[in-house]
Structures are given as C-alpha cells and as structure tokens.
Amino acid sequence: MTTQVAHRAFGPKQVEQLREIYERARAVTARYPESHVANKAARKLIDAFEAATRSEETSQRWLNEIDPQGNA
C-alpha cells in the first residue's frame, strides 16, 4: 500500500500499524512453507496490500494520460 493512499484514508498512527502488519506478514511468508496455514493467511494480507497499490498506480497513470480535447 502506498503511503500516499494510506495517508488520505488514515492517520499517521494507523499508517504505521498497517506498515507493521504488512512487514510481519512478509516475515511469516519467509518463515513458513507455502502449504502452512499461516503462510496462506499472510499471503492473502500481502495480496490485499499490493492490490490496493496496483489499483492506485493504475488510476494515477490513467489520470495522467488523459488529454482532454474540446469542451466538456
């Protein structure tokens, strides 16, 4: 999750908590095998964070590429 997205929706304390959750989920995926239930749960969290990042990047790219022609 980008900090820009998080700062718009959450305060600094919540952003730090989300960052900690993300980092701990990454540590769990490194520690346990893919078949372990903890790894599967951590992977879902990581995927959710990264999906939010990708959707934000896509929408910003789309907005930057808009070249309005004429009057709206």
URJO-V379525 format. One line per field, one symbol per residue. burial: b if it has 9 or more other C-alpha atoms within 8 Angstrom, else e. Layout:
BEGIN
burial=???
END
This chain:
BEGIN
burial=beeebbbeebbeeebeeeeeebeebbebbeebeeeeebbbebbebbeebbbbbeebeeeeeeeeeeeeeeee
END
